[in-house]
């Protein structure tokens, strides 16, 4: 007779994302979620572009989520002792520094998409001979504000006491998973300082080949490696929960959220790709046990290692800083209505205002209903106003709030809205934000084709994330990227992936039967738009991106001084005179003046 209740062994998963923490309890045998509780995370922004979290508050949200879920189990007449292990998945690259002795944090956690490190990046680039790829052969990453080592360097240079604490090994330094693991296992009393290979691969301090902290990388950033956590596989016992309702239960899984989503979408083999759309957009392609060094702006990273003796799997990743955050910005900052009524007629009018959309060739997420042009249709009961402007108006949105990541890796550009006229409607602006997500994905797919030109062309992209709950977006993505888009009916691929890693460590799951047992049904979207039309729109969008990169940042005081100089009406004339001619003629005038003076 089984020692477990009617749902069999249970697995808990902690998730810390950009906007919330949550705890889920799964039935291991079929991945059914028995209970879940989530708490919003408070993002702090002391300056524009600075994004922080209070690590203590993050820890408190996790405690609350666990306690509520355990109470829920009791109410459901499920024995909490059926939980055999807990796993963890988290937003990557976010950095925490805390005291070894007291556990006090030395600074708020700096988030992955924080851009305060622009000057630090400039300093590092000068040290790297202005080569962003200077360290890429070792760590797989480019020098960017995105990655953990750059944030640690900023803390050492700008926060009192951090450099001394790191140099004297009086502190722990890690990503959010390390902070959570340390607290779960006892903190100052007996907490373990560990991380997993996927989170470590996002720091710029780990050697991809050896999967160890690299002395040369640590030396480049002047970071003492002894403050860094031990690196473990994604699927093994890290320690045991020290107190609370889960006391004594092992922590048996840890994996970064994007790699966890790759696992949760069942991309176990090489050449399988998935993309998660939330605040940002991250496309990962499993490259098997081969590290592919991208020449086209993609990153090499660890996909997963499912056991301490298991071989590591690697991935190529394209990263977009602002995707869902662009829609959120329109809603919260500009107060635009971003919800579109979920009927095909509304979508038809939303898409048909562009000259690049044919009413017959455009696609609908609700079947093949022909689209009717706005000029001949009755305005639907839409949540967004119907555009009354000219049909050829087109708005292009470049949401570079945190610079531009893949494939350009430019940290100076800021967002742009292009093509605004007196007839531009709010619906067109919102539509352009969704288009930007699709075109940014297409840029990553283009880079992937160049890097993996010997592979068979990628024919399917598996998608997930909160933004993909937007009804029409998967079809728009398929049309603009000319690829089949598959959206499995999974509420949270990342937490499912963390659960799989935990279940493998506890020998209650195997990869052989996982896909057969747990693979959910999926919605599949095929390209239905004329490819010439999508190519034309994409070409315009890429041109706008180049304009955005060229424009750089807003004017500084120095730029203003240069602008005042340009107001000089004689400046263009004098600048047009060749230097040699200017010198010779000036010398001749001096001689002529001297002759005239004599006579």
HUVEN-V479143 format. One record per helix or strand of 3 or more residues. SS is the DSSP state (hx for helix, st for strand). FROM is the first residue (numbers start at 0). TO is the last residue. If there is no record, write none. Layout:
# HUVEN-V479143
ss: [SS;SS]
from: [FROM;FROM]
to: [TO;TO]
This chain:
# HUVEN-V479143
ss: [st;st;st;hx;hx;st;st;hx;hx;hx;hx;st;hx;st;hx;hx;hx;st;st;hx;st;st;st;st;hx;hx;st;st;hx;st;hx;hx;st;hx;hx;st;hx;hx;hx;hx]
from: [9;19;31;54;79;82;94;117;135;147;161;170;175;193;196;214;224;229;249;256;272;280;298;312;323;343;395;415;425;459;465;472;483;492;510;521;530;556;570;578]
to: [15;26;39;74;81;89;98;126;138;157;166;174;183;195;199;220;226;231;255;263;276;285;303;319;331;350;397;417;450;463;468;480;487;504;517;524;550;565;575;597]
